């Protein structure tokens, strides 16, 4: 009889304990917007009881107790000596705003950095990606009024767009001031290169190993006019552009084909401002410009720093897969005759991959064994 009573008492005591120790309930996740205060422990606990509870966040950066980086953060909620994990989702659904947008006026041939004065502000503390949309079609070498669309994107993919006008004014060169340019020497340079390739001249155009050559030694005839970028260039370019787009990189052509007469006006204009010796380091004489070939174009931005941008790096790494070469690499001025131009790409076809090995460019001159020097 005594034993039975004891068992009943024990059951009663255990039952009592259960009622005293109330169960702690909590939210597993709370969602807030960027710039809002981080929720407190009390916001997570849904029961009215939690003995010596604490909450700790990992990898969260707070400014005045607020979060500015969109992410899902993990926290450890300690309930007595039990750890449970909770989440804080910080979302950003606000687009950045674009500031300082205004129309730009230049003279044809001027160098311009379209994004130079534009800034973006955002509710997040992210670096905002500013770019020119691929729908903005313009040519800094051709007079006209172009609509330029700027896109600002934050790391949560919220984006804003603003448009401004790029006004390219005609370059006027009074006839009497036109500098006399040495005529393209009409000497036949056919023969063999130092690498053993045949130099063929067909209709006045030089081809080496099937590649059309336009540099300071080998000029194009003034009558050569493909009328625009050639179809093989455009087909390969569009393929490359699509691949870049898939990687989140926008590639645009800002200057493609230039006629002999246009290049003449451009060169003359530069000579007036910079003198002939200086001009020869960055602008081709008419006939010697690769832009006349319809197989070369300036992409995205004419800016010495372009090679360090996301777009410049992508092109450097991937252009050769699509048949393009960086025509004037860094440190090769004595070989190509031109300063580093991270924006100028030339289409040569399948052989392009031979010129880009282990992250280094070989120049077309080195590859074929030819010079790029004016005769006078
Ligand atoms: Zn160029």
Boltz pocket constraint, residues with backbone or C-beta under 6 A from the ligand:
constraints:
  - pocket:
      binder: B
      contacts: [[A, 255], [A, 291], [A, 297], [A, 298], [A, 343], [A, 344]]
      max_distance: 6.0
